[in-house]
Amino acid sequence: MLAGAILTAIGILALLFHNGINYTSREKLPHQGETQVITHEQRVLSIPPAVGGLMLAGGVGIMILAARR
């Protein structure tokens, strides 16, 4: 039952954020003398809506099967 609830929650979040979640990654490059270089790169974590829908349906299905027992 718990696994179904978690899968359902992740599926709902995936459907809500179907445009992706933006985040910035920082990376320190090797030192160049006394200079320290840090790069910032904008990235997007994207989950397709079809995957979110499958996760939601699978989570609901698992919860229904667990409730029948």
C-alpha positions as CSV (number, residue, x, y, z in Angstrom):
1,M,0.0,0.0,0.0
2,L,2.8,2.4,0.9
3,A,4.7,1.7,-2.4
4,G,1.4,2.5,-4.3
5,A,1.0,5.8,-2.4
6,I,4.6,6.8,-3.1
7,L,4.3,5.9,-6.8
8,T,1.0,7.8,-7.0
9,A,2.5,10.9,-5.4
10,I,5.5,10.9,-7.7
11,G,3.2,10.5,-10.7
12,I,1.1,13.5,-9.6
13,L,4.3,15.6,-9.2
14,A,5.6,14.5,-12.6
15,L,2.3,15.6,-14.2
16,L,2.3,18.9,-12.3
17,F,5.9,19.7,-13.4
18,H,5.7,18.4,-16.9
19,N,7.6,21.5,-18.2
20,G,10.6,20.4,-16.2
21,I,12.4,21.5,-13.0
22,N,15.2,24.1,-13.5
23,Y,18.2,23.9,-11.3
24,T,21.8,25.3,-11.4
25,S,24.8,23.0,-11.1
26,R,28.2,24.4,-9.8
27,E,31.5,22.9,-10.7
28,K,34.9,23.9,-9.6
29,L,37.5,23.7,-12.4
30,P,41.2,22.9,-11.7
31,H,43.2,25.8,-10.4
32,Q,44.9,28.0,-12.9
33,G,47.7,29.5,-10.8
34,E,46.1,31.5,-7.9
35,T,42.8,31.8,-9.8
36,Q,39.9,29.5,-8.8
37,V,37.3,29.1,-11.5
38,I,33.7,28.1,-10.7
39,T,31.2,27.4,-13.5
40,H,27.4,27.6,-13.2
41,E,25.3,25.7,-15.6
42,Q,21.5,25.9,-15.9
43,R,20.0,22.5,-16.3
44,V,16.4,21.1,-16.7
45,L,15.1,17.8,-15.3
46,S,12.2,16.8,-17.4
47,I,9.9,13.9,-17.1
48,P,7.5,13.2,-20.0
49,P,3.8,13.4,-19.2
50,A,3.2,9.8,-20.4
51,V,5.7,8.5,-17.8
52,G,3.9,10.6,-15.1
53,G,0.6,9.1,-16.2
54,L,1.9,5.6,-16.1
55,M,3.4,6.1,-12.6
56,L,0.0,7.5,-11.4
57,A,-2.0,4.6,-12.9
58,G,0.5,2.1,-11.6
59,G,0.4,3.5,-8.1
60,V,-3.4,3.5,-8.0
61,G,-3.4,0.0,-9.3
62,I,-1.0,-1.2,-6.6
63,M,-3.1,0.5,-3.9
64,I,-6.3,-1.2,-5.3
65,L,-4.6,-4.6,-5.3
66,A,-3.3,-4.0,-1.8
67,A,-6.8,-3.0,-0.5
68,R,-8.3,-6.3,-1.9
69,R,-6.1,-8.5,0.3
